[in-house]
């Protein structure tokens, strides 16, 4: 019984934890690579609110430094870097000292070269289409570009844009691009998240006159809930049986007392 209760509390805690939305870090413009002297804005937001969150980073300049501590211009939960340079390459995230919580981190790369790869900042969902663009600093961004994954050539696109259709976990990896005569971009990692499964639609509409049920209770908790109900029922039956035996024992004593009394008379 104790082990079952502990398991139930652990599962319940994990379910509640899943309902807590942490802040997300957004980058504007939305990409993970930047040219030297670009302007970048980073913002934290949680459930349409940004109160209490600040932007932090780890770079070669320093570890765990907050926006405004030698870099960036803080404005509430937003941090603006007016002129970013290669020393600003690193990992950025949101932090709330009040909640003691952090968002997922985002790697940003700043290059002094003339070519960057525009790719998704956040992980992409399995099954989605993802477009990669090879951008140059001084010329139109529609030049022929070769795209590579994990060091191997994928293909060359005449207009510098490549689309990955219906991505899967096999599409995860390090991507870069190269424009002849201009150079190669840094590499960026693209992550693919598994698409959450959707519940099967009900075979028939629920009755409006039926009594309350566990239809909205998480399905994976139903077996555990059933076991706990069974244990409770068994305890009730055992308790009832104990009372019944005690009552029968008292009756036997009374009968014996009456019989003994009659004999004396």
C-alpha positions in Angstrom: 0.0 0.0 0.0 2.8 2.4 0.9 4.7 1.6 -2.4 1.5 2.2 -4.4 0.9 5.5 -2.7 4.5 6.6 -3.4 4.2 5.7 -7.0 1.0 7.6 -7.3 2.5 10.7 -5.8 5.5 10.5 -8.1 3.3 10.2 -11.2 1.0 13.0 -10.0 4.0 15.2 -9.4 5.3 14.6 -12.9 1.9 15.4 -14.4 1.7 18.7 -12.5 5.3 19.5 -13.4 4.4 19.1 -17.1 1.7 21.7 -16.7 4.2 24.4 -15.6 5.3 26.4 -18.6 8.8 27.8 -18.4 9.8 31.0 -20.2 10.9 30.8 -23.8 13.7 32.8 -25.3 13.0 34.4 -28.7 15.6 35.9 -31.0 15.0 38.7 -33.5 15.8 38.4 -36.3 14.9 34.7 -35.9 18.2 32.8 -36.7 21.1 31.3 -34.9 23.9 32.9 -37.0 24.8 36.5 -37.4 27.2 38.8 -39.2 29.6 40.9 -37.2 28.1 44.3 -36.3 24.5 43.0 -36.7 21.8 44.1 -34.2 20.1 41.4 -32.2 17.2 41.4 -29.7 16.6 38.6 -27.2 13.4 38.4 -25.2 11.9 36.1 -22.4 8.3 35.4 -22.2 6.2 33.0 -20.1 2.4 32.6 -20.6 2.2 36.0 -22.4 4.1 37.5 -19.4 7.7 38.4 -19.1 7.8 39.5 -15.4 10.8 38.4 -13.4 12.8 36.9 -16.3 16.2 38.1 -17.5 18.6 37.0 -20.3 21.9 35.3 -19.4 24.7 33.7 -21.4 27.9 31.7 -21.5 30.6 32.9 -24.0 34.3 33.0 -24.3 34.1 36.4 -22.6 32.6 35.0 -19.5 30.3 32.3 -18.0 26.9 33.0 -16.5 26.8 36.7 -17.1 23.6 38.7 -17.1 22.5 41.2 -19.8 23.8 44.6 -18.7 26.8 43.1 -17.0 29.4 44.2 -19.5 27.2 43.3 -22.5 23.8 44.2 -24.0 21.2 46.8 -23.1 18.6 45.4 -20.7 15.0 46.6 -20.9 12.9 44.4 -18.5 13.0 40.9 -19.9 14.5 42.0 -23.2 18.1 42.4 -24.0 19.4 44.2 -27.1 22.9 43.9 -28.5 23.4 46.8 -30.9 26.6 45.6 -32.5 27.3 41.9 -32.0 30.8 40.5 -32.7 32.4 37.0 -32.7 33.2 37.3 -29.0 29.4 37.2 -28.4 29.1 33.7 -29.8 27.8 31.4 -27.1 24.8 30.0 -25.4 21.9 32.2 -24.3 18.9 31.5 -22.0 16.3 33.0 -19.7 16.6 32.9 -15.9 14.2 33.8 -13.1 15.8 34.2 -9.7 12.3 34.4 -8.1 11.3 31.0 -9.5 14.7 29.5 -9.6 14.0 28.3 -13.1 15.7 28.5 -16.5 14.5 28.2 -20.1 16.0 26.0 -22.7 19.3 27.5 -24.0 19.9 28.7 -27.6 23.3 28.7 -29.2 24.2 31.9 -31.2 27.1 32.1 -33.6 28.7 35.4 -34.9 31.0 35.3 -37.8 33.4 37.8 -39.3 33.0 36.1 -42.7 30.6 37.0 -45.5 28.3 33.9 -45.4 25.9 32.6 -42.9 23.3 29.9 -42.8 19.7 30.9 -41.8 18.2 28.0 -40.0 15.5 27.5 -37.2 16.6 28.8 -33.8 14.4 26.3 -31.9 13.9 22.5 -32.5 11.6 21.7 -35.3 8.6 19.3 -35.1 8.8 16.0 -36.8 6.8 16.0 -40.0 7.3 19.8 -40.7 9.1 21.3 -43.6 12.2 23.2 -42.9 13.8 25.8 -45.2 17.5 26.7 -45.0 18.9 29.8 -46.6 22.5 30.7 -47.5 22.9 34.4 -47.0 25.8 36.7 -48.0 26.6 40.0 -46.3 27.0 42.3 -49.2 25.3 40.7 -52.2 21.8 39.5 -53.0 20.9 36.3 -51.1 19.8 34.3 -54.2 23.2 33.0 -55.3 23.8 29.3 -56.0 24.8 27.6 -52.7 25.9 24.1 -51.8 24.4 22.7 -48.6 26.2 20.2 -46.3 25.0 17.9 -43.4 27.6 16.5 -41.1 30.3 17.4 -43.6 28.7 15.6 -46.5 27.2 17.4 -49.5 23.5 17.2 -49.8 22.9 19.2 -53.0 23.5 22.5 -54.6 20.5 24.9 -55.0 20.5 27.5 -57.7 18.8 30.2 -55.6 20.5 29.6 -52.3 17.5 28.1 -50.5 17.0 24.4 -49.6 13.8 22.8 -48.1 13.8 19.6 -46.1 10.3 18.1 -46.5 8.6 16.2 -43.6 11.7 16.1 -41.4 12.4 13.1 -39.1 15.0 12.4 -36.5 17.4 11.3 -39.2 17.5 14.9 -40.4 19.1 16.0 -37.1 22.7 17.2 -37.5 25.2 19.9 -38.3 24.4 22.0 -41.4 26.4 24.5 -43.2 26.4 26.1 -46.7 29.0 27.4 -49.2 28.7 30.1 -51.9 31.5 29.9 -54.5 33.7 33.0 -54.4 32.3 34.1 -51.0 33.1 31.3 -48.6 31.4 28.9 -46.2 29.1 29.6 -43.3 29.6 28.3 -39.8 27.8 25.1 -38.8 24.5 25.0 -36.9 22.8 22.1 -35.3 19.2 21.4 -36.2 17.2 19.4 -33.7 13.9 17.5 -34.5 11.4 16.8 -31.8 9.0 13.9 -31.9 5.5 14.9 -32.7 3.1 14.3 -29.8 0.6 11.6 -30.3 -3.0 12.6 -30.6 -5.8 10.5 -28.8 -8.1 8.5 -31.0 -11.5 10.2 -31.6 -14.4 8.9 -29.6 -16.5 6.3 -31.4 -19.8 7.8 -30.1 -20.7 11.1 -28.5 -20.8 11.1 -24.7 -24.3 11.0 -23.1 -25.3 14.2 -21.5 -27.4 12.3 -18.9 -24.8 9.9 -17.8 -23.2 10.2 -14.4 -19.8 11.7 -13.9 -16.9 9.5 -15.1 -13.1 9.4 -15.4 -13.2 10.2 -19.1 -10.9 13.2 -18.5 -8.6 11.4 -16.2 -5.1 10.6 -17.7 -5.5 7.2 -19.3 -2.1 6.0 -18.0 -3.2 6.5 -14.4 -6.4 4.5 -14.7 -4.7 1.1 -14.0 -3.0 2.5 -10.9 -6.3 4.1 -9.8 -8.1 0.9 -10.2 -5.6 -0.9 -8.0 -5.9 1.7 -5.3 -9.7 1.4 -5.4 -9.4 -2.4 -5.1 -7.1 -2.0 -2.1 -9.5 0.4 -0.4 -12.4 -2.0 -1.0 -10.5 -4.9 0.5 -9.6 -2.9 3.6 -13.3 -2.0 4.0 -14.3 -5.7 3.7 -11.6 -6.8 6.1 -12.7 -4.2 8.6 -16.4 -5.3 8.2 -15.4 -8.9 8.7 -13.5 -8.0 11.9 -16.6 -6.2 13.3 -18.8 -9.2 12.4 -16.5 -11.7 14.2 -16.4 -9.4 17.3 -20.2 -9.2 17.3 -20.6 -13.0 17.0 -18.0 -13.4 19.8 -20.0 -11.1 22.1 -23.2 -13.1 21.3 -21.6 -16.4 22.3 -20.5 -14.9 25.6 -24.0 -13.6 26.4 -25.5 -17.0 25.6 -23.0 -18.7 27.8 -23.8 -16.3 30.6 -27.5 -16.9 30.3 -27.0 -20.7 30.3 -24.9 -20.6 33.4 -27.4 -18.4 35.1 -30.2 -20.8 34.4 -28.3 -23.7 35.8 -27.7 -21.9 39.1 -31.4 -21.2 39.4 
